[in-house]
Amino acid sequence: MKRLDLSRTTTFSVKNRHNLVTIDNMTRPGLDEITLWDSPELEELADRIAAARLNKRPVIIFMGAHVIKCGLSRYIIELMEKGILTHIASNGAGSIHDFELAYLGGTSEHVPAAIEDGSFGMWEETGAWMNEAINQGYANGLGYGESLARYIEENMSRFPYADDCIVYRAYKAKIPATYHITIGADIIHQHPKADFSSLGGSSGIDFAVFCGSVSELEGGVFMNAGSAVTGAEVFLKALSIGRNQGYKIENITTANFDIIPLGDYRSRVSDNHFHYYYRPRKNVINRPTSLGGRGLYIQGNHKDTIPNLYNKIINRMEKKNV
């Protein structure tokens, strides 16, 4: 059986790469104008998040990488700093875009051209430093997210933009940031320094941490922002583990953010319809709330929904003098 030697992969410096997202074009909460956007579900979600935090219940968000690629990292950071978000989770791509912003001040390459000549994702600094961080951290018993954050802190001269890095700011705020990878799905897996034992093992530690947060979700809120597969699947498994171990996780609010129109998303759907195979509909909105609570769908572009949710939450918390 043929097996490629992954150590023979050629990498390139990222220094001259064109980035679609940069520190300069990221949105600034409270400063940059946003498009006003509303829906009954968004109002209800803001109410439920404010109530959860007033009652000291958790608010967890699992993000797809497009939250960062939409330039919204500062909204997530502000929601952490203001005590709203209690756990940040993402997939491997989310960790990469966040890490690149921290050291490069830019992320998101132009894929169509790069895939044609085999240069897509072959960035030496990103692959070398992230794998080095994960390998070192896992050797010391750390999870994926904490490994990256500690590496940044120990090498600050390389990371002039760390203040705009979600995983680093979460680490400084003592909020768990966990990353749930799929082997072979991320560009750092292409790098010769990739150690798949460390990658899988450190992400496994993060899964256990995520399960710990979900086990305390009674009365709290879980949001899945644009992770159509990983976020939905990881959450459902963590919820099952928590209930299996005897934790009461019934009165919960779940919300899924995406752009796909779902119509009456709480109705039963036939397996002859493509909506049946859209994982968040079942695994975020409906199945987890079958014992109580409320499942919501926020349909819209992240650039509109997340800033408007942020404003609504902050307004509610300010009215309560929190």
Order of alpha helices (4+ residues) and beta strands (2+ residues): beta-alpha-beta-alpha-alpha-beta-alpha-beta-alpha-alpha-alpha-alpha-beta-alpha-beta-alpha-beta-beta-alpha
